[in-house]
Amino acid sequence: MKWLKNVKLSNVLTYALLTIVLVFTVFPFYWMVASSLNRPETLFAFPPKLIPDFYFKNYIDMWHNPPGGISWLRYIGNTVFIAGTTTILSVFNSSLAGFAFAKLKFPLRNKIFILLLGLLMIPGEMLLIPNYVVLKNLNWLNTYQAMIIPWCASVFGIFLTRQFFKTIPNELWEAAQVDGCSISRYFFSVAIPLAKPTLLTLALFVFLGSWNAFLWPLIVATDYAIMPLEVALNSFLSSEGTEWGLLTAASTMATAPILILFLIFQRQFIEGIARGAVKG
């Protein structure tokens, strides 16, 4: 038991706390997967069944009964298109604005940036009605652009990229000017390659947010043909009853790509946050 004397109490408490947080974080996902593999009659059994029945018929029935008669592949394609386009536009626009606030000199630069940060204080729910009215006047309801354009710029993205671009030495830009480099070429050839980890982190944030978006697509998209996955799942909830087995199976299918994406890029995800948010 000599090794026990070398164990610090603080480390034990830290690991114990982290274990508790891990259990509370992972358990909802495990419960969703386990419920999707349980028979309908055991879904609400008491005490709850932590070990599933491995009843795969929920997945088969879910796949052959998509909401609105539209193929699940169409819903997945809609989600990939909306999330992918939103991510590309948001990262590009945010990096442009972040570079301008970090490296360019123009009147009221700092005041405009502070005003921009102030927008983070406004709850997103307050913007739902004004945004809806604007899109209605543009006849954009029930279109893909209604789910993409309002999110093609991000205040958080501008802040994150600005913090990184501020860490690039000004001497690099002065040396590029001596060689006759324009500001646009410097941005695309020097600044953007250096900012790849930060931009990748921002892209993951935006993609995750867009993939999981529910309220806004639910409001502007009523046509099944353009609905993303998250809104299509809502069709399993009705006043006539909820098919919990099919709903949990479809929810697991919708969550799996995001989980795989995070596991693949988790290292870049953490590195990007550290470089962009801590420095500057």
WOCORLIN-V206567 format. One record per residue. N is the residue number from 0. PHI is phi in whole degrees, -180 to 180 (* if undefined). Layout:
BEGIN
N&PHI ; N&PHI
END
This chain:
BEGIN
0&* ; 1&-67 ; 2&-63 ; 3&-67 ; 4&-69 ; 5&-85 ; 6&-81 ; 7&-83 ; 8&-62 ; 9&-62 ; 10&-67 ; 11&-62 ; 12&-65 ; 13&-62 ; 14&-66 ; 15&-65 ; 16&-64 ; 17&-63 ; 18&-65 ; 19&-63 ; 20&-63 ; 21&-61 ; 22&-62 ; 23&-67 ; 24&-79 ; 25&-83 ; 26&-58 ; 27&-58 ; 28&-66 ; 29&-62 ; 30&-64 ; 31&-64 ; 32&-65 ; 33&-63 ; 34&-65 ; 35&-68 ; 36&-107 ; 37&-98 ; 38&-68 ; 39&-54 ; 40&-75 ; 41&-107 ; 42&-62 ; 43&-114 ; 44&-68 ; 45&-127 ; 46&-68 ; 47&-60 ; 48&-88 ; 49&-81 ; 50&-98 ; 51&-70 ; 52&-82 ; 53&56 ; 54&-95 ; 55&-80 ; 56&-64 ; 57&-57 ; 58&-68 ; 59&-66 ; 60&-65 ; 61&-61 ; 62&-67 ; 63&-91 ; 64&-131 ; 65&-71 ; 66&-62 ; 67&72 ; 68&73 ; 69&-91 ; 70&-64 ; 71&-61 ; 72&-63 ; 73&-67 ; 74&-64 ; 75&-65 ; 76&-61 ; 77&-59 ; 78&-66 ; 79&-63 ; 80&-65 ; 81&-66 ; 82&-67 ; 83&-66 ; 84&-65 ; 85&-60 ; 86&-64 ; 87&-61 ; 88&-66 ; 89&-67 ; 90&-66 ; 91&-64 ; 92&-66 ; 93&-67 ; 94&-68 ; 95&-61 ; 96&-67 ; 97&-62 ; 98&-66 ; 99&-62 ; 100&-69 ; 101&-88 ; 102&-119 ; 103&-94 ; 104&-110 ; 105&-149 ; 106&-59 ; 107&61 ; 108&-58 ; 109&-68 ; 110&-67 ; 111&-65 ; 112&-66 ; 113&-63 ; 114&-61 ; 115&-63 ; 116&-63 ; 117&-62 ; 118&-64 ; 119&-65 ; 120&-76 ; 121&-84 ; 122&-62 ; 123&-60 ; 124&-64 ; 125&-71 ; 126&-94 ; 127&-62 ; 128&-67 ; 129&-58 ; 130&-64 ; 131&-65 ; 132&-63 ; 133&-62 ; 134&-66 ; 135&-66 ; 136&-66 ; 137&-88 ; 138&59 ; 139&-103 ; 140&-65 ; 141&64 ; 142&-131 ; 143&-66 ; 144&-63 ; 145&-65 ; 146&-95 ; 147&-110 ; 148&-58 ; 149&-62 ; 150&-116 ; 151&-85 ; 152&-144 ; 153&-137 ; 154&-64 ; 155&-62 ; 156&-64 ; 157&-63 ; 158&-64 ; 159&-63 ; 160&-70 ; 161&-60 ; 162&-60 ; 163&-73 ; 164&-62 ; 165&-67 ; 166&-80 ; 167&-76 ; 168&-60 ; 169&-65 ; 170&-61 ; 171&-66 ; 172&-70 ; 173&-66 ; 174&-67 ; 175&-66 ; 176&-64 ; 177&-61 ; 178&-83 ; 179&83 ; 180&-81 ; 181&-79 ; 182&-66 ; 183&-68 ; 184&-68 ; 185&-62 ; 186&-63 ; 187&-80 ; 188&-94 ; 189&-117 ; 190&-68 ; 191&-63 ; 192&-59 ; 193&-68 ; 194&-93 ; 195&-54 ; 196&-60 ; 197&-67 ; 198&-67 ; 199&-65 ; 200&-62 ; 201&-62 ; 202&-61 ; 203&-66 ; 204&-59 ; 205&-66 ; 206&-63 ; 207&-62 ; 208&-63 ; 209&-71 ; 210&-63 ; 211&-90 ; 212&-60 ; 213&-129 ; 214&-62 ; 215&-66 ; 216&-60 ; 217&-64 ; 218&-77 ; 219&-96 ; 220&-121 ; 221&-112 ; 222&-90 ; 223&-59 ; 224&-66 ; 225&-115 ; 226&-70 ; 227&-81 ; 228&-56 ; 229&-60 ; 230&-77 ; 231&-61 ; 232&-61 ; 233&-62 ; 234&-69 ; 235&-75 ; 236&-96 ; 237&-149 ; 238&-68 ; 239&-84 ; 240&132 ; 241&-111 ; 242&-88 ; 243&-65 ; 244&-63 ; 245&-69 ; 246&-65 ; 247&-69 ; 248&-65 ; 249&-67 ; 250&-65 ; 251&-63 ; 252&-63 ; 253&-73 ; 254&-85 ; 255&-56 ; 256&-60 ; 257&-66 ; 258&-65 ; 259&-63 ; 260&-61 ; 261&-66 ; 262&-64 ; 263&-70 ; 264&-108 ; 265&-63 ; 266&-67 ; 267&-65 ; 268&-59 ; 269&-72 ; 270&-63 ; 271&-64 ; 272&-63 ; 273&-64 ; 274&-72 ; 275&-83 ; 276&-94 ; 277&-85 ; 278&-75 ; 279&85
END
